[in-house]
Amino acid sequence: MKAIRYEKDSVLVQKGKIKAWVDVLIQNDEVVCDWNKYIFYFYRKSDVILRNWQDEIENFEEATNLAIETLEKFGVIYKDENEKWYKAEKYHTTKNSILIT
């Protein structure tokens, strides 16, 4: 799995042909993650494939860990010595989606 784009609150991860956004929020000094897409249309084959992939806990764990690491690496969020999470200055200045090369 790899991160291919990021925003201040989300990271786009890819594994094979599957691409999914992971939301990363800081709430009460803790990091909270969830899938960005949660409404699926069962008549769309791509939605069914994505839903099934997102339902696998291993994919969620790998994707959320990667998303947190990515936002830390690019200075969007950080953790202090007391294990509390914060939004960095870059969080407030990041606009649009940034491609990771």
C-alpha positions as CSV (number, residue, x, y, z in Angstrom):
1,M,0.0,0.0,0.0
2,K,1.2,3.5,-0.7
3,A,0.1,7.1,-0.2
4,I,-0.3,9.0,-3.4
5,R,-2.0,12.3,-2.4
6,Y,-2.8,14.2,0.7
7,E,-4.8,17.1,1.9
8,K,-4.9,18.6,5.4
9,D,-7.5,16.1,6.6
10,S,-7.2,13.2,4.2
11,V,-4.7,10.9,2.5
12,L,-5.4,9.0,-0.7
13,V,-4.0,5.5,-0.4
14,Q,-3.6,2.9,-3.2
15,K,-3.2,-0.9,-3.1
16,G,-3.2,-2.5,-6.5
17,K,-6.1,-1.0,-8.4
18,I,-8.0,0.1,-5.3
19,K,-7.8,3.8,-4.3
20,A,-9.4,5.1,-1.2
21,W,-9.3,8.3,0.9
22,V,-8.7,8.1,4.6
23,D,-9.9,11.0,6.8
24,V,-7.5,11.9,9.6
25,L,-8.8,14.3,12.3
26,I,-7.4,15.6,15.6
27,Q,-10.1,15.5,18.3
28,N,-9.4,16.0,22.0
29,D,-5.6,15.7,21.5
30,E,-6.1,12.3,19.8
31,V,-5.9,11.2,16.1
32,V,-9.2,9.8,14.7
33,C,-9.3,8.0,11.3
34,D,-12.1,6.8,9.1
35,W,-12.8,6.0,5.5
36,N,-13.9,9.0,3.5
37,K,-16.3,7.0,1.4
38,Y,-19.2,5.4,3.2
39,I,-22.1,5.6,0.8
40,F,-22.0,2.9,-1.8
41,Y,-24.3,2.2,-4.7
42,F,-24.7,-1.5,-5.2
43,Y,-25.5,-1.2,-8.9
44,R,-21.9,0.2,-9.4
45,K,-19.4,-2.6,-9.5
46,S,-16.6,-0.3,-8.4
47,D,-18.5,0.7,-5.3
48,V,-19.1,-2.9,-4.3
49,I,-15.4,-3.8,-4.8
50,L,-14.3,-0.7,-2.7
51,R,-16.9,-1.5,0.0
52,N,-15.7,-5.1,0.3
53,W,-12.1,-3.9,0.4
54,Q,-12.8,-1.3,3.1
55,D,-14.6,-3.9,5.2
56,E,-11.4,-5.8,5.7
57,I,-9.9,-4.7,9.0
58,E,-6.3,-5.3,7.8
59,N,-6.8,-2.8,5.0
60,F,-8.2,-0.3,7.5
61,E,-5.3,-0.7,9.9
62,E,-2.7,-0.4,7.1
63,A,-4.4,2.5,5.4
64,T,-4.9,4.5,8.7
65,N,-1.3,3.9,9.8
66,L,-0.1,5.0,6.4
67,A,-2.3,8.1,6.4
68,I,-1.1,9.2,9.9
69,E,2.6,8.6,8.9
70,T,2.1,10.6,5.7
71,L,0.6,13.6,7.4
72,E,3.3,13.5,10.1
73,K,6.0,13.2,7.4
74,F,4.7,16.3,5.6
75,G,4.3,18.3,8.7
76,V,0.5,18.5,8.8
77,I,0.1,16.9,12.2
78,Y,2.5,16.1,15.0
79,K,2.6,14.4,18.4
80,D,4.3,16.0,21.4
81,E,6.4,14.4,24.1
82,N,3.1,13.7,26.1
83,E,1.7,11.7,23.3
84,K,-0.9,14.4,22.4
85,W,-1.7,15.1,18.8
86,Y,-1.8,18.6,17.2
87,K,-2.4,20.3,13.9
88,A,0.7,22.0,12.7
89,E,0.9,25.3,11.0
90,K,0.9,23.5,7.6
91,Y,-2.5,22.2,8.5
92,H,-3.9,25.7,8.3
93,T,-2.1,26.6,5.1
94,T,-2.5,23.4,3.1
95,K,-5.0,23.9,0.2
96,N,-6.3,21.4,-2.4
97,S,-4.7,18.0,-2.9
98,I,-0.9,17.6,-3.0
99,L,0.6,14.8,-5.1
100,I,3.2,12.7,-3.4
101,T,6.1,11.8,-5.6
